[in-house]
Amino acid sequence: MSTHLQRRTTESGRVYTDMEELFLPSVTTVLNELPTPEGLKYWKRKYNGKGGKKHWRDILSYKANRGTLIHYNLLNEFAPDDMFSENEESSTDELKVNGNWDRYEDDKIFADEAWPEIKKARGITEDSVLDVECFVTNEGIGYAGQFDMLYIDKDGNLVLSDLKTSKRVYDKHQMQLVAYDNALSLDIDILEVVRIHPDSEQWEISHDTDWSKNRNEIWGEFVSLRMGMENVEEEFRRIAEEGIDDE
């Protein structure tokens, strides 16, 4: 992370700030401006914690914590220093307190088995990986974030890659990568979502060349989301002042 920015988080979102002039929302905070899909609204109504069903918040909490730790376990081998931080510690604690640690360890088995196949297919090696968990900013549009991996594939392409543990590759995943791309002063050849889904024991590699929209279209949508955020300065200052410094 840039030495002059702190990361502050509340339930309203995450902001990267110097506590003076810069109050940059995270890419994820910007993406939260997207309208909630009808299918997700129905799913939340269905899993409301009644009738013996789990509550959707508990389901999402488990998946978020699982994703955090799978990211760590798969990407840490390419980091110059151990990436284990307060985020990983918090996810570990929550999984154990909520009685989900054994379930996570079972899910981790599939991720550990899929990862070598993915690395071989894409030519991901210690020598080909240029960076992992890299912090980037776009102060012109006004946002910041952290992408998962930058590497050179076996065909010599510069690849910006994000790892997901979701059921499918969603539009917001594509938009997230395009946002990172536009915060880098590099000519990225391929945008890539690597999806590892332990629940269905499936994995896939999704490239922007196969997406229904091109990078420029997706970038335009992201910029519109960012520009459409109301009262951003006041809200971001409040998050920065009230939020937890989780740098």
N, C-alpha and C positions, 0 to 999 in steps of 0.2 A: 504494500500500500504506500502511496505517496506519503512522505514524511510529514507533510504539512496538513494532512487531512485526518480527521478522526471519524470513526463510524459510530453512528448513534441510531438506536432502534427502539421503536414503540410499537404498539398494536396498529398504529396508523401507517407504519412503513419504516423504511430505513433511509437515512441521509448521511452523506459524506460531507464533512464540513471543516472549515478552518476556524469556525466560531466567530468569524468577522464578516467576510464578504461572500464566501462560497458556501452554498447550501444545495448540494447536488443530490437529487433523489436517486436511489438505486434503480437499475434497469427493471428489477422485479416490481418495485413500487410503481413505476410508470405503467408496467403491464397490468397491474391491478386495476387500472382505469378501464380496461376492456370490459364490455358488458358480460354478465354471467350467462353462459349458455343455458338454454332451456333444459337440456338434458341434465346439467349439473344441479339446477334448481329442483328438478324432479328427484334426483338421487338424494339430495339433502332432505327433502320431505320424506322420502322412504326410510332413510336411516336417521330417524329422529330419537333413537334411544328407547323407544317404546315397543312393547310386545316382544321383548327378548332380543330385539335388534340392537346392534351397536350404534352409538351416536357418530354422526359423520365427522365431528371434530376429533374424536378418538381415532377414527380410521385414518384421517389425514395426518394426525400427529405421528402415528406409527410410521406411515409412509415417508414423511419428511425426515424423521430421525433415521430410518433405514437408509434413505438416500444420502444423508450426510455421511454416515459411516461407510457406506459402499464407495462413495467418492474418495474418501480418505484411504481406504484399503487398496483401491485400484490405482490411484494416482500418486500415492506417496513414494513409490519406488523411483519416480522421476524427479522428485524434489531434492534440492541440495541439502535442505534441513527437514527434519520431521515436521509434518504439517499439523500434527495433533494440537488442537487449540481448545479454547473454551467452548466452541460450538460442538466439537466432537465429544468433549467431556460431558456437556449438557445432554446430548443425545444418548450417550451411554447410560447416564444416570436415569433419564426418563424411561428408557426401555426396560431397565432393571426394576425401577420402582413400580412400573405399570405391569410387570409380569410378562414382558414381551421379549426378553433377551433370548430365550431359547428359540422363539420364532424367528428372530433376526438371524441367529446363527445358522438356522436351516436355510433361510433365504440367501445368506452370504455364500453358501456352498455353490449355488447355481452361478452367482456372479463371478466367483473365483474360477469356475470351470469355463465360463464363456469368455472371460477376458483374454486368455492366451490365444484363443481362436481369432478374436477380433484383432489383437495385435499382429498376428501373423498375416491376416487378410489385408491389413492396411499398412504393414511395414513399420509399425510403431516399436521402436527400440530405444534404449538409453541414448544411443548416438543420434537418433532422428528427432527426438523430442527437444524442442527449443525452450519451452517454458510451460509451467503448470500453475494453476491458481493465480493468474496474473491480473493485477488491478489496473483498470484503464478509466480514463475520463474523457468526456466531450464537453468542454466548458462552453462552447458556442451554443449548442442546443440545451445543455444543462442536465447532465446525468453522469452516473459513474457505475461501475460494476466490476465483476471479477469473472473472467472466463476460465474454463477448465484446462484446455491444453492447446498448444501450438506446436505443430510438428511438420516434418517433411515426409511425405508418403513415398512409397517405393517407386513411383513414377516421377518423383522430383517436384510434386506440387506442394505449395505451402498451404497447410490445412489448419483452419480454426475449428476446434472440435469441442462440443459440449456433451457431457455424459448425463443421461436421464434414466430413471428407473420407473418410468410411467407405463401405462397400458398401451399408449400409442404416441406417435410424434404429433404434437398439437401445433396449431398456428403460432401460439405464443412462444414455443420453442424456437421456431424459425425467426420470429421477430427479435427474440433475445440475441441470437447469433448475429443478425444483421446490425443490431445496435452495437454489439462489441466490435464488429468489423468497422463501423464508422467512428469508433473511438481509437482505432489503431492507424498509425501512419505507415502502413504496410499494404502491399498489393496481395491480398489473400486470394488464392486460386480456388479453394473449395471451402464452403461452409458445411459443417458436418454435425449431425446429431447421432450419437451412439446410444441406442436404447437397449437397456438390459432390464427385462421384466421378470423378476423371480416368481411372481404369482402364476404366470402362464408358462414359465421356463422357456421364454422366447427372447431372442435378441435380433436387432437389425441395425444397419448403417444407412442413414438417410442423408443425401447430399442435395445442395441447393439446385443442382442441375435437374433434379427430378421433382422439385416443388412446383405447385400450380401457379405461383406468382414469382416474378423475378426479384432480385435484391432491391432494385429501385422502387418497385411498387410497395414492397414490405417496409422499406425505409420511410417512404412517404407516410404510411400508416402510423409508424412509430412516432415520427415527428409530430403528426397531428395529435396523437395521444398526449405527448409531452406538452405541446403548446396549449392543449385544451384543459390542462390542470389549473383549476381556479385557486386564487389566493395562495399560490405556491410559496411565496416568500414568507408570509406569516406562518403558514402551516409548517414549513421546513424549519423555521427558527424555533417553533414550539417543540417539534420532535427533537431537535438538537439540544434544546435546553432541558427537556424532560426525560429524554431517552437515556438508555444505558450505554455507556461507552464500552462496546464489545470489540474493540480493536484487537 
